[in-house]
Amino acid sequence: MSTYRQISLFPEFSEKTKLSNLVNVASVPQRSPFRYPGGKTWFVPTFRRWLASMNTQPRILVEPFVGGGIISLTALFENLVEKAVIVELDDEVAAVWEAVINGAAEWLANRILAFNLTKEAVLEELQKTPATKREKAFQTILKNRTLHGGILAEGSRFIKHGENGKGICSRWYPKTLANRLINLNHVVSRIDFRNDDGLKVMAEFSTSEEAVYFIDPPYTAGGKKAGKRLYKYHHLDHEYLFTICESLKVDFLMTYDDSEEVKQMARRHGFQMRLIPMKNTHHATMKELVIGRDLSWLDELNAVQEPETKYWVKELKREKS
Ligand SMILES: C[S@@+](CC[C@H](N)C(=O)[O-])C[C@H]1O[C@@H](n2cnc3c(N)ncnc32)[C@H](O)[C@@H]1O
């Protein structure tokens, strides 16, 4: 069973940080071949609850910013939806999804198993211009597993020390990776992958009565810099994204960083918000903003709080005066 731990958002005012339950990320099967910056493995239990709260099981899940894809993969493996439409703009990340979709999962798995990983071998491999999509996919996996934080964006450096001082090899688990890739063959026929702009694909499905959306856009936290460090594509018209969300026929669930700008946008568009504080695999505290039309299904979870915004407080003051 998944568990949560509540963390006070205003510790100076609370008597004690109330402990209840904590999401156990280890209980979520790791299905993605990526270690993805901003990956949503920890959000899987909440995502499952969202789908379970619906009166009708949706047929299609659209994930317009798929990255490592743990949410869509979970939905497919657990038969929560029939089909997933997943979108990613980054051509390197896309190469992996495309290779898998086009039947090269086993080839990739064998390529990984046969690779003798040393820093020199990685450098030599990454200097090559990939002749095929599958070679490009292999290079992406190699980078994702040897660069600090799995970050593919420009300026990323190799892992120096890593786990137990294993340096560049510390995130290279060839057998696990190969198994995950081969396992994807079980759901591959139900994936519609697009190397495209997520906003465009959302608009395409906006009138569908069968589609729901899990939306995890590149972040703006810490100004434009944070998003830029993590992803090659980090510019996004967030206002337009919110406008599209308003037009969607069925439901959506959006996760964002806890930023004032985002909260104001959500209020302007009439959406509800909750703040989910939790610990990630590295025991670091994360506060994630969840946005949707009706989030009452989230209120039974202890770890959820309606965030106060400076904007909202100002509005209340204005009302009172
Ligand atoms: C926060 S990450 C998603 C992480 C994902 N939820 C996971 O669990 O791995 C956002 C992703 O959106 C991608 N992206 C940025 N702009 C995009 C766009 N306009 N269309 C599609 N993908 C985009 C980035 O490359 C990045 O992979």
The ligand as a Gaussian input file, in Angstrom:
#p B3LYP/6-31G(d) Opt

LIG

0 1
 C        9.116000      17.682000     -16.559000
 S        9.698000      16.775000     -17.946000
 C        8.612000      15.386000     -17.987000
 C        9.071000      14.286000     -17.076000
 C        8.158000      13.068000     -17.133000
 N        6.875000      13.333000     -16.520000
 C        8.796000      11.856000     -16.471000
 O        8.224000      11.306000     -15.505000
 O        9.874000      11.436000     -16.923000
 C        9.161000      17.741000     -19.294000
 C        9.525000      17.181000     -20.670000
 O        8.886000      17.985000     -21.672000
 C        9.735000      18.044000     -22.807000
 N        9.266000      19.197000     -23.602000
 C        9.564000      20.501000     -23.457000
 N        8.831000      21.258000     -24.289000
 C        8.033000      20.402000     -24.983000
 C        7.020000      20.569000     -25.968000
 N        6.675000      21.778000     -26.416000
 N        6.398000      19.482000     -26.445000
 C        6.732000      18.238000     -26.003000
 N        7.668000      18.011000     -25.062000
 C        8.312000      19.076000     -24.559000
 C       11.116000      18.140000     -22.227000
 O       12.079000      17.728000     -23.158000
 C       10.996000      17.176000     -21.029000
 O       11.334000      15.887000     -21.443000

